[in-house]
Each structure stands twice: as C-alpha cells, then as structure tokens.
Amino acid sequence: MYKSAILGCGGRAKGHADAYRFVKGGQLAAICDMNEERLHNFGDSFEISSRYTDLDEMLEKENPDLLHIVTAPLLRGTNQHIRYPLMKQASDHGVPAVIVEKPIAVDSDDWKQIAGLAEETETKFVVNTQLNFHPKNLELKKDVVDGRIGEIKFIDASARSTPVNQGPHVLQLVSSYIDNSRPEKVLGQISGRENLDSAKPSPMHAAAQVLYDNGLHVSIAFGTEMGANVSDRPGRFRHKRVFVVGTKGFVHWGFSMWERSTLESGYERGALNYGEQDVQAQGNLTEAVFDWLDDESKVHPTHLKQSLAEFNLLLGIYYSGITNEIINLPFEPPDGLIDSLREKL
C-alpha cells in the first residue's frame, strides 16, 4: 500500500482526497497547508491526523510515495510562479511520484524551468488532467481503438473558458485519442486581455488549427464565445468537449452528454453526471500513478513530458497570434510571453 500526502487544502484538494474512495493501491496519510484553519478543517473532513504547515517537514517526517501538489500556479496576489519551486522541492526530497494540478505552467518562463527539471529529475511527475480517465470517455476511446469509427480523419475540441484554464484538459483529451501523437505545426488566433493580470494569466479567447506528427488536422477553440453549444449547463467551466470523426462514424464526449455513431449500432447518445464521473476519473488517474510505480512500462498517460508538449502547443498558439505566423513545434518560446500578450492585446 503506497502512502500519499497532499500539499494545499483548498477547494480543488477535496476532489483529490475524495477520489481515494476509488483508489486501491494507496492511502492518504498526511496534509500540508500554511493556512491552519483550512488545514484543520480539511483534516477533520477527511479524518487525516498528520497535519503540517511546512512542506519540508512533512516530506522529511512522512516520506510519502506520492505527493499531490494542489496549489495555484502563482502565489496569491503576486506574479511569482510557484509550480517550479514546489516541484523542485519534491524532486530534491526524492519523492517517487507527484501529481501536479493543471495548468503545469502559465508563461514561457516557468514552462522553461519545468522543462529543465523534467530532463534531470527521477521523480515521476504527472499533471492532473483527469478527463482522460472519465469512465464514459474511456469507453468512447475504446471504440476508437477497436476501429468502430474507422480511421480518424478529423478532431474538433473546445472549452468555454480561458485557454490556460481548461485548455490543458482539452489538449490532453485530443492527445489521448491519437496515442499521444505530438503536434508539429500550429496557426493560432487570440483575443481579449481582461484575464492577463489574473491568478492564471491568459487571453480570453483562442482558436487554432493544429497539424500532428501522425498527419491529423485538429481544430481547437477556447473562450466564453467559442466552441459548439453542446451543453445546456450555464457557466464557463461547464463546457469541455472532444469530437472525433472517422471514416465509419464518430464519437463525441462532452461535459454533460455523449454521442456516437457506428456502422454496427447506428446513432446513440446519452446524458452524463459530470460530478460522479469526475471523482471516479480522479481515482483512476491516481491509481495509474501507482501502476507506474509498480511497473516502469506502464507510463502514465499524463506524464510531465507529454503535458509539457501540450503546453508548448498552447504557447505556440499565443505566439502565432502575436506574430501572425505558423509556428513549428516544439519551439523555444521567447521570455515574457505573457508580457508580449499584454502589449499585443
């Protein structure tokens, strides 16, 4: 039985902890947060007695096999990036595995730091893009793998939120349907500066055409005014979707619905309870980390280098929007890309 710990006891951490109802290979044993009231409320809710306000102390005393880093990418009220220092801290302590909340980065500068860490660390870092593991999504992906929709010809995906907020989810969903094929070229458009000074700085909207190294073209869109209206749920977070078209049919997964068309079964559709599916997905993602610790060949599908490639694509969309050029991927983004967006937008 593996031992797990959580850093950051805010709202999103509840999903990480609740998912252990579906985890067989590990147990949540310790938590850490600088806010003592939040720390103790969380510990009481999930009956966790080992509580810390200092990460180094928790890692030294508890020696967890898996650490969940469930913090914002920027220090509250500042422009200070904290993903890299926390990940480096875990790596320096020799933590075997770490789940990091998305987005893995917010700018070119912290992306470069984390990409450098990925080349030298022995820690198995995983990014928490859990949509890959939603039960219905797994079912639809199996339809694709089994050839029920034929050869994939086109993918359309979108999220009704800012590119940096839900974009990592959408880009990982696309990757999951094409065996983590890497993007080669992107032509992107961006608009809206209202969110550039937030805790997750990003243009308000983005759209792009992407060519992957398997030859597939993918259309993606992010933002409150973007994407197909496949959800009757209000709110910008209540919309994520991926539509995969093949030579014999299609599959379509969304926040609150799914549909598919195959030669064998014709057209089918149904409703989804996102909350129920999501806690199972979080459990599946966590269990897959333990599988990777057990067996080196079972590489986690949202491992750090894969997620960094997807975020490099997002940075490529930004840079394409700034330069009005097609960007070859992977690319070395210029320093201060968010500052460049402020100037452009």
N, C-alpha and C positions, 0 to 999 in steps of 0.2 A: 504494500500500500504506500503510494507516494504521499509526501507531505507538502501542502500548499499554503501560501500566505498571500495576503492582499495588501498593496500599498495604495491608499486613497479610499476613503469610505463614503464618498459622495453618492449621488443617486444612481449612477451607472454601475457602481460596485455591487448594488443589490442584485442586479441581473447575473453578475459573475458568481456571487455566493449562492443565489437560489438555484442555479444550474447544477450545483453539486447533488441535487436530488436525482440527477440522471447520470452521475459520474460513478463508475465502479472502481477505477484504478487509483483514486486519490482522495484525500480528506483535507478540508480546510481547517488549519490549525492555529493561524496567527494573523493579526491585522495590524496596520500601522496608519496613523494619520496625525498630523500636527495639531488638528483641532480636537481637543479632548472630549468635548461634548459630542461631537459627531462620532468620534472613535467609540465611546462607550454606548451610545445609542445603537450603533451598528453591531457592536459586540453583544449587547443584550438581545437584539433582534435575532441574531443567528447563533446565540449561545456559544460564543468564542471567548474564552477567558484570557488567552495570551494576547495582550494589547500593548502597543508601543507607539511612542511619538517620535522615535528616531529610527530611520531605516537601517543604518549600520548596526545598531544594537539588535534589531530584530534579525537581521541576516546572520550575525555572529552567534546569537543565542539559539535561534530556531533552526538554522541550516536547512531551509526549505529546498525541496526538489523543484518546485515550480513557484514562481512569483508572478502575480497579476499586478501590472502597473496600470492603475485605473485613475489617471490624472489627466488634466487638461494639458495640451501641448505647450502653452505659455503660462508662466507664473501669473496668477491673478493680478490684474491691474497694471501689468508691465508688458514690455515686448521681449522679455527674457525667455528664451527657449529652454525647456527643462526635460524634453524627451531624452536627448543625448546624455546629459549628465546622470540621469537616473538609470538609463540602460548601461552606461559605463560602470556605474557603481555596482550594479548587479553582476556584470561581467567580471569586475575585479574581485568580487567575493566568490567567484566560481559557481554561481547559481546554475544548475544544469539546464533549466528551461525558464523562459519568461514569456508571458502573454502581455502584449502592449496594446492598449486601446488605440483605435484609429482616431484621427489620422496619424500615420507614423511620423509625419513632418508637416510643416506649414509653409516653408520657404526653401529656397535653394541652399541657403547656408546650413540649416540644420539637416537637410537631406544629405549634403556632402559629408557632414560629421558622422551621421549614422551609417552611410555607405562605407566610410572608412572603418568604422567599428565592425561592420559585417565581414570585412576581409580578415580581421585578426582575432575575433572572439571565438571561444569554444562553446559559449552559451548558445543554446538553441532558442533563438528569438522567433516568436510567432505574432502576427498582427491580428487583432480581434475583428476581422471582417467575417462575422459568423453566418451571413446569409448563405454562404457556400454549404452550410450544414443544415439548413431548414429541411425538414422531412419531405415536404412536397417538392421542393427544389431538387433534392437528391433523387426523387422518383422521376422527375422530368429529365434530369441529366442521364439517368439510366436508359430512358427511352432513346436519347440521342446516341449514347454509346452503343446500344444494341441495334442501331441502324433503323429504328422505326420511322424516322423522318427523312431517311436517306442521307445524302451528302450535304453538309451545311453549306449554304450559299451566301447567307447574309445574317447579321445580328443587329438589332436595334435595341438600345438600352437607355434608360433615363432615370433621373431622380428630381423631385420637385423641392430641391434645397440647394444651397450653395455648392460649388464644385468641391471644396475641401471638406465639407461636412458629410455628404452622402456619396460624393464621387468615388472615394476608395471602395465603398461597398459595390457600386455599380461596375467599376473596372475589374474588381476581383470576380464578380459574377460572370462577366464576359470571359475572363481568363479560364474560369472553371469549366466552361462549355467547350473550350478549344484546347484542353490539355495543357494549360499554362503556356501556350504559344506567346512569344514576345512581340511587342509592337515594333514596327520598322520605320514608319513614317506617319506624321500627323499634320493635318491642316485644321487650325482651330480659330474660333471667334470668341471674343469675350465682351462683356458689358457690365456696367454698374459698379460704382465704387463705394456704395453705402456700407459694405461689410469689411472693408480693408483695414479698419482700425479696431476690429473686434478681437475676442479671445482666439478666434480661428479665422485669421485674415484670408480673404478670398474675394474674387469678383463675384457679383451677384449671379451672373449667368455665364454659361459657356456651352458651346456646341462644337463638335469636331467630327471629321471623317478620319478613320484610322486604318492603316494597312498593317496587317500582322505578318510574321515571317512564314506562316503557312499559306499565304496568298489571300486570306479572307479580308474583306472590307467590312468595317463596323461603323455604325452611326451612333453617336452618344450625345446626350444633352442633359444639362444640369441647370436648375434655377426655377424660381416660382412661376415663370411664364413658359417653361419649357416642358417637353415630354407629352406623350399621349395621355389622355384623360381616362385611365383605366381603373381609377379608384374613386369611390364616392365619399371617401373619408376626408374631412377637412384637415388643413394644416400642412405645412411644408415638409414635415418629417414622415407623413403618412402616404408616401408615394415612392416606391422603388420598383423597377421592373426590368425584365430582360426578355426579348422576343427573338427566338432562334428559328430561322426559316431554312428548310431543307428541300431537297428535290422531291420528297414524297410526303411532306407535311410540315408541321411546325409545333413548337411548344412555347408557351408564354407564361411566365411566373410574375406575379405582382404582389403588392403589399397585402391585399385582401381578396385576391382572386387568382385562379389559374385556368388555363385552357390549353388544349392540344388538338391536333388533327393528324390522324394517321390513316393509311390505307386499310389497316386491319380493323380499326374501331370507329372510324369516322370522327366527327367533331364531338368533343367533350369539354365541359367546363364546370367549375365549382367555386364556392366561397372558401376563404381561409380565415382562421383566427390567428392573427399575427402574433399576439402575445403568447399564446400556447405554443406555437411553432418556434418562437424565438428562444424561449427558455430551454427547449429541447436542443435547439441549434447550438446554444452556448455550451450546453453539456457535451454535445457531440464534438465541438471544437476543442474543449478541454480534454476530453478522453483521447482525442487524436494526438495531443501532446504527449500523453503517457505512452501511447503506442509507439511514438517516435523515440522516446527514451528507452523503450524495451527493444526496439529493432531499428537500427540505423537506416535500413532500406525503406522504412515507412515514413518518408519525409513528409512533414505537414504541408498541406496544400497552400496555406497562407504564411509560409515561412518568410523570413525577413528579406532575403534577396529577391524573391518573387514580388513581395509588396513594394520594395524599393523600385523595381522596374515599373510597376503600375503607377507609382507616384511620380517617377521620372516622365511617364507619359502625361500626367496631369500638368507637370511643369512645362512640358513641351507644348501643351495646348495654350498655356499662358503666354509662352514666348512666341508662338506662332501668331497669337492675337496681337502681340506688341509689334512684331516685325512684318506681319502680313506675308510670311513665307512658310513653305512646307518645311517641317523640322524632321531631320533624320534622327532616328532613335537607336540606341540610347545616346543622349547628348549630355555635354557638360554644361549645366545651366550657369548663367552669369551670377555673380554675387548680388545679393539685394534685389531679387526678382520682385518681391512684393513692393519695394520702393519704386521699381520701374513701372509696376502696375498703377501705383498712385499717380505717377506722372502721366501715364498714358490715358487713364480713365478720369 
